[in-house]
Amino acid sequence: MTDSANPHNRLLILGATLSALAALAHLGCIAFGAPWYRFFGAGEGIARMAEAGHWYPTFMALVIAALLFVWSAYALSGAGVIRRLPLLKLGLCAITAVYIGRGLGFMAIMPLFPGNSLTFWLISSSICLAFGLVHGMGLRQAWARL
């Protein structure tokens, strides 16, 4: 919601903050290694690869962190905090759809990641759904000015 004292969309700012925190958690996995990969549910295979110094866990965490930082920037742009980014409305719609899709559609992708526990899927999917709902509500509020 916006008001005359604060013209920025608070829900999109919250969405940006949530995406940035998720990106930092992925960077934390790189910095703190296998225990963090395990804690965040990446699976024992990824944790062991990290322990062995394999490039793959670091690469994937960097890719995901970069994507989440871009999503954070798009939410800040939609909130009016930073300059308007290209394809802003489409980008925010896509980000919202991915978060909500990941939150609701986790059962479809579970077989692709057999090392992840059901607890991981339920918690991470709930988080993604919550992030998507925050983005969606912020997007709805900002729609007319985007």
Secondary structure, 3 states (H helix, E strand, C coil): CCCCCCCCCHHHHHHHHHHHHHHHHHHHHHHHCHHHHHHCCCCHHHHHHHHCCCHHHHHHHHHHHHHHHHHHHHHHHHHCCCCCCCCHHHHHHHHHHHHHHHHHCHHHHHHHCCCCCHHHHHHHHHHHHHHHHHHHHHHHHHHHHC
